[in-house]
Amino acid sequence: MTDNEFNVLKLDAMQTELANLIKSIDGVKDAKVMINLPEKSVFVSDKNEEASASVVLQTEPGYQFDNKQIKALYHLVSKSVPNLPEDNIVIMNQNFEYYDLQNNDDTTGDEFAQQLNVRKQVERDIQQQVQTMLGTLMGQDKVVVSVTADIDFTKEKRDEKLVEPVDKENMKGIEISAQRISDTYTGTNAAQGGTPQSQNQADTVGSTYVQGQTGSGNSEHKEETINYEINRIHRQIVESPYKIRDLGIQVLVEPPKANDPASLPQSRVDDIKKILSTVVSTSIDKSTGTQLTDNDIQNKIAVSVQPFNGKIKFQDQKQPLLPWWAYLIGAILLLIIGLLVFFLIRSRMSREDELEEELLESELAAEENQGEEEKNNEQLERRKQIEKMAKEKPEEFAKLIRTWLSEE
């Protein structure tokens, strides 16, 4: 095996193991990893060449990674490959959504970068919500959503001092004190006198009203003073600096039959537009003072029905190719195992044959012994019968002897 072949196998194994490691994370169904390792130079250099990596995730429908999980994923990929900084890693999902690494250690205070990150986060959140909702309706691989937002970053802090009546219906407060003075005079002859204050400058207190000289009249004086307690409200309001001032949503939908846009009914397209209209109308901040009409909302959404030609297909990870000597070693091991099994079975069969032969011989020996015993028993029985005949019937015994002798 050459060094080049070994490096290819090593890189393939590294990509496969890293993809399997990422697939074990919650929310990830499948993963594909592409690693680019720098070539070793024959010249000595103080600068180390850096590697790079691209990761494509197939996530669970509706699953969202937070910043800590994304940072951990970047850290995992960086530490799995030698000399791979996190800046050289790109991670995206099957919907072409990039997972950016948020740098929380940035102390430069770049306000523009912060605002840009906020806008991207708002767009990403709305995009994921719409993608999940429409993906459930049409299929996750049938919908692509893009969101553009205009964010108002104006900070407002105001101090409000308000006065409100307690009883708003009658516009009255609570009576805490009251003063009422009432003078009533009725008579026909009593005359009032005095000089008005405007005619007598020495009169600093004032005098009674000059009614006339006849004395036939009445005088009435009423004075009423009521002190009310009202609601005094003091508010210090700090407005949120992040308000969605404008929002646009663009959706690409693939019809059920990819090459036939008419296979998606218009009613389904209208339903998608209604969903997007609701999202736009509820997401734009009402405090911006913009009154949106139905026509304005329709101008902020776009739905296009067309086939997708750039889908990312996840296939089973191919096992790394093994060199020829690995197959040779495997074949030799299989041959050795086969021979061992063959000899083991053969020895077992030979042992069984020997046992069968021993059993057969023992059975034959037993039968022979049994035959000899039966033969001996038969001869013994005949002998007993002859002896009995010789004792009991000597004449017949003698005739039998003559017969045997004549036959011989």
Secondary structure, DSSP 8 states (H G I E B T S, - for coil): --HHHHHHHHHHHHHHHHHHHHHTSTTEEEEEEEEE-----SS--SS----EEEEEEEE-TT----HHHHHHHHHHHHHHSTT--GGGEEEEETTS-B-----TT--S--HHHHHHHHHHHHHHHHHHHHHHHHHHHH-GGGEEEEEEEEEE---EEEEEEEEE-SBTTTTB-EEEEEEEEEEEEEESS-------TTT-TT-SS-------SS--EEEEEEEEEEEEE-EEEEEEEEE-S-EEEEEEEEEEE--SSTT-GGGS-HHHHHHHHHHHHHHHHHHS-GGG-----HHHHHHTEEEEE---S--------------HHHHHHHHHHHHHHHHHHHHHHHHHHHHHHHHHHHHHHHHHHHHHHHHHHHHHHHHHHHHHHHHHHHHH-HHHHHHHHHHHHHH-
